[in-house]
């Protein structure tokens, strides 16, 4: 038994009925994601950028860099894949960002000496 369908181009196509379907529903298996080793995971760019901005914010006393380090470390924390390695990097970036904000807003750290 054949069913005739008309497609968008106006041509007729013949579709086979369910009895002639070569696929086997009993042979279908659900997809299982392969296991990836932690060292083979892709690089966490937001965590790396957070560390860079945190270092710049703490060393050069840029407020914007410290805020960007906090934002990128929060983004990296929300997209964390490997708990052990990523948590170290994120905590380091967060500490640099917080240290930069504390030194910028509270005035801690070395002060430039006035010229006489």
VEXLUM-448357 format. One record per residue: x, y, z of N, C-alpha, C in turn; residue in three letters. Coordinates in nm, 2 decimals. Layout:
<recs>
nx ny nz cax cay caz cx cy cz type
X Y Z X Y Z X Y Z ALA
...
</recs>
This chain:
<recs>
nx ny nz cax cay caz cx cy cz type
0.08 -0.12 0.00 0.00 0.00 0.00 0.09 0.12 0.00 UNK
0.07 0.21 -0.09 0.15 0.34 -0.10 0.06 0.46 -0.08 UNK
0.12 0.56 -0.02 0.05 0.68 0.01 0.11 0.79 -0.08 UNK
0.03 0.87 -0.15 0.08 0.97 -0.24 0.07 1.10 -0.17 UNK
0.18 1.17 -0.16 0.19 1.30 -0.09 0.23 1.41 -0.20 UNK
0.18 1.53 -0.18 0.22 1.64 -0.27 0.31 1.73 -0.19 UNK
0.44 1.75 -0.23 0.53 1.84 -0.16 0.52 1.98 -0.21 UNK
0.60 2.07 -0.16 0.59 2.22 -0.19 0.62 2.25 -0.33 UNK
0.70 2.17 -0.40 0.72 2.20 -0.54 0.61 2.15 -0.63 UNK
0.51 2.08 -0.58 0.40 2.04 -0.66 0.42 1.90 -0.72 UNK
0.53 1.83 -0.69 0.55 1.70 -0.74 0.50 1.60 -0.64 UNK
0.46 1.48 -0.69 0.41 1.38 -0.61 0.52 1.29 -0.56 UNK
0.51 1.25 -0.44 0.61 1.15 -0.39 0.53 1.03 -0.33 UNK
0.59 0.92 -0.33 0.52 0.80 -0.28 0.60 0.76 -0.15 UNK
0.52 0.75 -0.04 0.58 0.71 0.08 0.54 0.56 0.11 UNK
0.63 0.49 0.17 0.60 0.35 0.20 0.52 0.35 0.33 UNK
0.44 0.25 0.35 0.37 0.23 0.47 0.46 0.18 0.58 UNK
0.40 0.18 0.70 0.48 0.14 0.82 0.54 0.00 0.81 UNK
0.47 -0.09 0.73 0.51 -0.23 0.72 0.64 -0.24 0.64 UNK
0.67 -0.15 0.56 0.80 -0.15 0.48 0.91 -0.07 0.54 UNK
0.90 -0.02 0.66 1.00 0.06 0.72 1.12 -0.02 0.76 UNK
1.24 0.01 0.71 1.35 -0.08 0.74 1.41 -0.05 0.87 UNK
1.37 0.05 0.94 1.43 0.08 1.08 1.37 -0.02 1.18 UNK
1.45 -0.05 1.28 1.41 -0.14 1.38 1.39 -0.06 1.51 UNK
1.27 -0.04 1.56 1.26 0.04 1.69 1.32 -0.04 1.81 UNK
1.32 -0.17 1.80 1.38 -0.24 1.91 1.53 -0.23 1.92 UNK
1.60 -0.20 1.81 1.74 -0.18 1.81 1.79 -0.04 1.85 UNK
1.70 0.05 1.86 1.73 0.19 1.90 1.78 0.19 2.04 UNK
1.89 0.26 2.06 1.95 0.28 2.20 1.96 0.43 2.23 UNK
1.94 0.47 2.35 1.95 0.61 2.39 2.10 0.65 2.38 UNK
2.12 0.78 2.35 2.25 0.84 2.34 2.32 0.85 2.48 UNK
2.44 0.80 2.49 2.51 0.82 2.62 2.64 0.90 2.58 UNK
2.65 1.01 2.66 2.76 1.10 2.64 2.89 1.03 2.68 UNK
3.00 1.04 2.60 3.12 0.98 2.64 3.19 1.05 2.76 UNK
3.26 0.97 2.84 3.33 1.03 2.95 3.45 1.10 2.91 UNK
3.48 1.22 2.95 3.59 1.30 2.91 3.68 1.32 3.04 UNK
3.81 1.29 3.02 3.90 1.31 3.13 3.91 1.46 3.16 UNK
3.94 1.50 3.29 3.94 1.64 3.33 4.05 1.72 3.25 UNK
4.16 1.66 3.22 4.27 1.73 3.15 4.23 1.75 3.00 UNK
4.13 1.68 2.95 4.09 1.70 2.81 3.97 1.79 2.79 UNK
3.92 1.85 2.90 3.81 1.95 2.89 3.86 2.08 2.83 UNK
3.77 2.15 2.76 3.81 2.28 2.70 3.85 2.38 2.80 UNK
3.93 2.48 2.76 3.98 2.58 2.85 3.87 2.67 2.89 UNK
3.87 2.71 3.02 3.77 2.80 3.08 3.82 2.94 3.06 UNK
3.78 3.00 2.95 3.84 3.14 2.91 3.79 3.24 3.01 UNK
3.67 3.23 3.06 3.62 3.33 3.15 3.70 3.33 3.28 UNK
3.74 3.21 3.33 3.82 3.20 3.45 3.96 3.26 3.42 UNK
4.02 3.24 3.31 4.15 3.29 3.27 4.14 3.44 3.26 UNK
4.04 3.50 3.20 4.02 3.64 3.19 4.00 3.70 3.33 UNK
3.93 3.63 3.42 3.91 3.68 3.55 4.04 3.69 3.63 UNK
4.13 3.60 3.61 4.26 3.60 3.68 4.34 3.72 3.62 UNK
4.34 3.74 3.49 4.42 3.85 3.43 4.37 3.98 3.48 UNK
4.23 4.00 3.48 4.17 4.13 3.53 4.20 4.15 3.68 UNK
4.19 4.04 3.75 4.22 4.05 3.90 4.36 4.09 3.93 UNK
4.46 4.04 3.85 4.60 4.08 3.87 4.62 4.23 3.84 UNK
4.56 4.27 3.72 4.57 4.41 3.68 4.50 4.50 3.78 UNK
4.39 4.46 3.83 4.32 4.54 3.93 4.39 4.56 4.06 UNK
4.46 4.45 4.10 4.53 4.46 4.23 4.67 4.53 4.21 UNK
4.74 4.50 4.10 4.87 4.56 4.09 4.87 4.71 4.04 UNK
4.78 4.74 3.95 4.78 4.87 3.89 4.67 4.96 3.95 UNK
4.59 4.90 4.04 4.48 4.98 4.11 4.38 5.03 4.01 UNK
4.33 4.95 3.92 4.23 4.98 3.83 4.10 4.93 3.89 UNK
4.00 5.01 3.92 3.88 4.97 3.97 3.80 4.88 3.87 UNK
3.80 4.93 3.75 3.72 4.86 3.64 3.77 4.71 3.63 UNK
3.90 4.70 3.63 3.96 4.56 3.62 3.92 4.47 3.73 UNK
3.91 4.53 3.85 3.87 4.45 3.97 3.73 4.41 3.96 UNK
3.64 4.50 3.92 3.50 4.47 3.90 3.48 4.36 3.79 UNK
3.56 4.38 3.68 3.55 4.28 3.57 3.60 4.14 3.62 UNK
3.70 4.14 3.70 3.75 4.01 3.76 3.64 3.94 3.84 UNK
3.56 4.02 3.92 3.45 3.96 4.00 3.34 3.91 3.91 UNK
3.31 3.99 3.80 3.20 3.94 3.71 3.24 3.82 3.64 UNK
3.37 3.82 3.58 3.41 3.70 3.51 3.43 3.58 3.60 UNK
3.47 3.60 3.72 3.48 3.48 3.81 3.34 3.43 3.85 UNK
3.24 3.51 3.86 3.11 3.47 3.89 3.05 3.39 3.77 UNK
3.09 3.44 3.65 3.04 3.36 3.53 3.11 3.23 3.52 UNK
3.24 3.22 3.55 3.32 3.10 3.55 3.26 3.00 3.66 UNK
3.22 3.06 3.77 3.17 2.97 3.88 3.04 2.91 3.83 UNK
2.96 2.99 3.76 2.83 2.93 3.71 2.84 2.83 3.60 UNK
2.95 2.83 3.53 2.98 2.74 3.42 3.08 2.63 3.45 UNK
3.11 2.61 3.58 3.21 2.52 3.62 3.19 2.38 3.58 UNK
3.29 2.31 3.52 3.28 2.18 3.47 3.36 2.08 3.56 UNK
3.48 2.12 3.60 3.56 2.03 3.68 3.58 2.10 3.82 UNK
3.52 2.04 3.92 3.51 2.10 4.05 3.65 2.13 4.11 UNK
3.74 2.03 4.10 3.87 2.05 4.16 3.96 2.16 4.10 UNK
3.98 2.15 3.97 4.07 2.24 3.91 4.01 2.38 3.89 UNK
3.88 2.39 3.85 3.82 2.52 3.83 3.80 2.60 3.96 UNK
3.77 2.53 4.07 3.75 2.60 4.19 3.87 2.67 4.24 UNK
3.99 2.61 4.22 4.12 2.68 4.25 4.13 2.80 4.17 UNK
4.11 2.79 4.04 4.13 2.91 3.95 4.03 3.02 3.98 UNK
3.90 2.98 4.01 3.80 3.08 4.04 3.82 3.15 4.17 UNK
3.87 3.07 4.27 3.89 3.13 4.40 4.01 3.23 4.40 UNK
4.11 3.19 4.32 4.23 3.28 4.30 4.18 3.41 4.23 UNK
4.10 3.40 4.13 4.06 3.52 4.06 3.97 3.61 4.15 UNK
3.88 3.54 4.22 3.79 3.62 4.31 3.87 3.69 4.42 UNK
3.98 3.62 4.47 4.06 3.69 4.58 4.14 3.81 4.52 UNK
4.19 3.79 4.40 4.26 3.91 4.33 4.16 4.02 4.31 UNK
4.04 3.99 4.27 3.94 4.09 4.25 3.90 4.16 4.37 UNK
3.87 4.09 4.48 3.84 4.14 4.61 3.95 4.23 4.67 UNK
4.07 4.17 4.65 4.19 4.25 4.70 4.21 4.38 4.63 UNK
4.18 4.38 4.50 4.19 4.50 4.42 4.08 4.60 4.46 UNK
3.96 4.55 4.49 3.85 4.64 4.53 3.88 4.70 4.67 UNK
3.93 4.62 4.76 3.96 4.67 4.89 4.07 4.77 4.89 UNK
4.18 4.75 4.81 4.28 4.85 4.81 4.24 4.97 4.74 UNK
4.15 4.96 4.64 4.10 5.08 4.57 4.01 5.17 4.65 UNK
3.91 5.10 4.71 3.80 5.18 4.78 3.84 5.21 4.93 UNK
3.91 5.13 4.99 3.95 5.16 5.13 4.08 5.23 5.15 UNK
4.15 5.24 5.04 4.28 5.32 5.05 4.39 5.24 5.11 UNK
4.39 5.11 5.12 4.50 5.04 5.18 4.61 5.02 5.07 UNK
4.73 5.00 5.12 4.83 4.98 5.02 4.93 5.10 5.02 UNK
5.03 5.09 4.93 5.13 5.20 4.92 5.07 5.32 4.86 UNK
5.10 5.43 4.92 5.06 5.56 4.88 5.18 5.63 4.80 UNK
5.15 5.71 4.70 5.26 5.78 4.64 5.30 5.90 4.73 UNK
5.43 5.92 4.74 5.48 6.02 4.82 5.48 6.16 4.75 UNK
5.43 6.26 4.81 5.43 6.39 4.75 5.57 6.45 4.72 UNK
5.59 6.51 4.61 5.72 6.57 4.57 5.73 6.70 4.64 UNK
5.85 6.73 4.69 5.87 6.86 4.76 5.94 6.96 4.67 UNK
</recs>
